[in-house]
Amino acid sequence: MPEISIVVPVYKVEKYLPACLNSLIHQTFQDIEIICVDDGSPDSSGKILDEFAEKDPRIHVIHQANAGAGCARNQGVAAATGKYLMFVDSDDWLEPNMCEVLHRLIIEKNVDMAMCNPFMELDRVKLPLIGLATIGTIPGGLYRNISHFFPTSSGLVWNKIFKMDLVRKYDIQFSERLGEDLVFGRHYLFVSNSFYCLNRNLYHYIVHYGSLSNGTTGMAVKDILEDYTLSYDFLVKHDLLEKYRKLLIYTFIGQARKALMVCGKTEPEKILNAMRVFIDHTQFDDWGNRFTNRMIAAIREGRDKEALRRLYWWLYVCPAYGFEYFLLIVYRLFWVSTTRKEYKSPEEN
């Protein structure tokens, strides 16, 4: 049984796939299996996978009809046999020691998850990002700490290492719609006791213009907001709703705020309709404070103009969760770092 299973969903990435696979097979930590799920890719990606698998027995290829990244990742997890679990997007690549560093951290720090910072790369410009999460060990069961962590990178699965036992025990899966990784990230954090944040940039995330994964379309926003119903059901199933009810509301409204910033002027009705799905599904009486309760009531009752007005007010003026939200903004201003550097991809080294 390998120590780490790495799941790679693959679709139309023939240009980037060799660099990704080379960065995996040349990791300094070699006790890995690489499960690549060809999601019905119409280009030569499937052929490239088979060629790499012939040369390296650690690479296992699953070919399936196109069903989306979430389904591909779920297929990969189902086939995985490792003690720990990692995910890599097939157009990205890793620093040679990423597996080694994260594996050592999750064991030495005795945590349920370890994460590093990514490089965000666009047009040959590399921006090393530092998340808002406190560097070091964070208890997962404390609302204050986990709520500070959630807004930063809870949904990013490719900069983390997970315990397979937890994934299996709670049957944690990806949504099969857009923004699928946000669901997996939320659910894993709900059942984690602790996680460790490392202030090192080890993952190279390639940003593509017009990518649906950036959540810039009305359909992506709709799926992401409606998928909060899955999180509600997950908490109910595992008797965790009372523990994380406030956090679920906090992150749902935060996601709606982000959606409004992205496409509120072009597709506001999709935001409100998606919010209404979750609101009707949960039927919470209290959403945290009087201002938010009035906004939710307007959405529930179809008073869209008032709902949008209150949502815009919440976005631009009112920190609905008080001084703690203000501190998050200040924290971001002082601690998020972006440094422009030229770089060479693995193919050019």
N, C-alpha and C positions, 0 to 999 in steps of 0.2 A: 504493500500500500504506500503510495507516495505521500510525502509530508504536505505538499501544497498542490491543490488543483487550481488551474488557471483557466477560466472560461472566456472564450473569445467569440462573440457573435460576428458573422461575416456577411456583408452584402455590398456588392458593387465597389470594392476597394482594391482592385488589381494594382493600382498605382502605388498604394501605400502598404499593402499586405506584406511583401517581402521584408521591409524594414521592421515592421511590427514583429514578425515571427523571428527574425534574426536577433532582435533585442531580447526575446524570451529564451531562445535556445542557448544564448551565450550569457545567461545570468550566472553570477558567481555562486549562487545557491542552485544546485543541480537536481535535488530530490523533488522534482516537480512532474506533473502531467499537464499537458496543454490540450484542452478540449475545445476544438474549433467547430462551430456550428454554421455550416453553409446554409444561409436562409434563402435558398432558391436564387442565388445570385446569377443574373443573366450574363455577366462578363466572365472572364477567365479566373475569377477568384477561387472557384471550386477546384479547378485544375491545379492552381498554385498550391492549395492546401494538400492535395493528394501527393504532389511532388515532394513537398517538405516532409510529409508523413512517411514516405518511403525511405527518407534519409535519417529520420530521427524517430525511434520507437516511442518516445514520450508524447508524440503528437497523435491525437486521436481525432478523426474527422467524422462529423455527422452531417449528412446531406438531407435537407428537408424542403418541402414546398414553402414558398414565401409566406411567412406568418407574422413577421415583425420582430424587433429586437427583444421585446419582453418574452415572447414565446421561445426564441432561440436561447436566451439566457436560462430560462426554466429547463429547457431540454439539456443544456450543458450541466446545470446543477444536478439534475436527476442522474446523469451519467457519471458524475464526479465521485471519486473514491478517496480523496485526500483528507487529512486531518484538519487542514485549513483551506480557506477558499479565497481566491482573488479573481478580479474581473479586469479585462483589458479590452478597450475598443480597438477594432482591427485597423483603424487608420492612425493610431497613436503608437508611441514606443516608450520603453522604460530605460532608466539609467541601469547600468549593468549590475548594481548591487541592491536594487530596490527590494527584491524578494528576500534577500539575506537580511537587510536592515529591518524590514517589517516583521519577518519571522522571529528574529532575535528580540525585538521589542515586545511582541505579544506574549512571549514566554517569560522574559526577564521581568517585565513589569506586571505580569500576572493579571492581564486585562482581557476583556472579551473582544476587543477590536483595537487595532493600531492604524493610524493614518499618517500620511505625509502631505506636503504641499505640492501642487502641480505647477508646471510651466504652461502658460497659455500661449500658443504659437499661431501667429497669423502673418502671412506675407513676409516670412523670414525674420520676423521680430519676435523675440522671446521675452515674455513678461512673467517673472517669478512672483507667484501670488502667496500672500500670507493671510490665512483665514482669521476670523474673529475669535475662534476658540482659544481658550487659555492653553499655553504650551505645557505639557505634562499630563499627569493622570487626572481624569475627571470622573467622579462617581456618576454612573448613569442613572441612579435612582433619585437624584435630587432635582427637583423641578427647576430651580434657579439656574443650575449649571447646564442642564440639558437644554433648557430653553435658550440659553445664550449660544449653545452649540448649533442648534437646529437651523437658524437663519443662514448659516455660512455654507456648509457643504454636506449636510446630512444625506442628501440624495445622490451624491457622487459615490459610485461604488468602485470606480477604477483607481482610487488613491488609497485604498484600504485593504486590510487583511481581516478575514472573519473566521470565527470558529464554526466548523461544519456541524458540530454537535448541536449548537443553538439553532442553526438553520433547519436541521432535520427535526429537532424536538418541537419547534413551533410552526413547522411547515411554512417557512417564510418564502414567498414567491414574488416575482415581478408581475406588475400589471401588464396586460397585453395590449395596452394603448400607448399613446405618446406620453412621454414623461414617466416611463415605466420604472426607472431606477429610484424615483422619489419614494415610491411605495415600499420597495425593499429596504431602503435606508431607514425610513421611519419605523417600520416594524422591527427591524433588528435593534435599533436603539431603544425601543420600548422594552425589550426583554434583556438588554445588556445591563450588567452590574457596573461596568467601568470601561473606559476607553482611553487610549493614549494618543496625544497629538504631538507629532514631531515637526519641528520647524526646519525641515529640509525639503528641497524641491527635487523629487525623484521621478516624477511622471510627466511625460510630454503630451499634452492634450492639443491636438491640431484643430483649430477653429476654421470652419468652412462658412463662407458667405451663404446665407439662405438655408442653413441646416435646420431641419425641423426640430432637432434635439435642443436647439437654443430656445425653444418655447416662444417663438416670436409670432406664431400664427394663432388665429382664433380657435382653430381646432385643437391645437396643443394646449392652449389655456383651458379650454372646455374639458379636455380629458384630465388634465392635472387637478383641476378643482373637483370634478366629479369623483375622482379616485379617492378622495377623502372618505367617501362612504365605505370603501374597503378597509380603511384604517379604523373607522368606527366599529365595523363588524369584527375586525381582528381583536380590538380591545374588549369587546363584549364576549367573544369566544373564550378569551384567556383570562376573564375576570379582572381586567386591568382598567376598565373605563373610569372608575372613580379616581384612581391614582393619576391618570393622564388626561382626564377630561379637560382641565384648564389648558394644558399644553396643546391638545388637539385643536381647541378653539383658537388659541394664540397663533398657531402655525397656519391654520386654514385662512384666517383673516389676513395674515401676513402674505400668504400666497395670492389672495385676492388683490391685495395692495400692489403686488408685483405685476399681476395681470393687468391691472388698470394702467399702470405705468407703460406697459408694453403695447397694448392695443385697445386701450379704453376709448380713444377718440374714433377709432375705425369700426370696432365691433363690440360696443358696450353691451349689447343685448346678449351676446354669448357669455360674457362674464356673469351677468345677472342670472341668466337661466342655469348656468352651471352651479352658481352659488345656491340657487333655489333647490337644486337636486339634493345637495348635502343638507341644507337647512330642513327640508321636508323629511329627509331620511332620519335625522337625529331627533328632531322635536325637542331640543333643549329649551328650557324655560328661561334660563339666565345665561347670557353670553359675556359676562364679565363686568359690564358697567352700563349705566343708563343710556349713554350715547350709542354704544354698540347695539343694545337691545332695540332701540328705536330704528336703527339702520336695518337690522334683521327683520323687524316687523314690517317695514316698508317693502323689503324684498319679498317676503313671504306672501304679502297681500297684493302684490302686483303693482304697487305704486312706484313704477320704475323711475320717474323723474325725481321723486323725493329720495329714492334709494341711491341713485347716482350722485345726487347733490351731497348726501351724507357721506357716501363713499369717497368722493373727491375731497370733501372737507377732512375726512379721516386721513387721506393720503397726504395732503399738502399742509394741513394746519394742526390737526388734533392728534397728539400722541396718545392714542386710546388706552394704552397700558401704562401711562404715567411716566414717572421719572426714570424707571428702569429702561424704557425704550429710548429716552433721551441719552442715557449713558451709553447705550449701544452705538448710537450715532457718533458720539464723541470718541468712543473706542475705535470705530472704523476710521475716523479722520486721522487719528494719530498712529495707527498700527498697520493699516493696509499699505503694502509697499509694492510699487511697480517700477521695474528697472528695465530699460530697453537695451537689449544686447543682440548682436548678430550671432547666428549659430549655424552649425552644419548638421544636417540630418545624418543618421547612421549610414545611409547609402553613400554619403560623400566623405566619410571618415576613412 
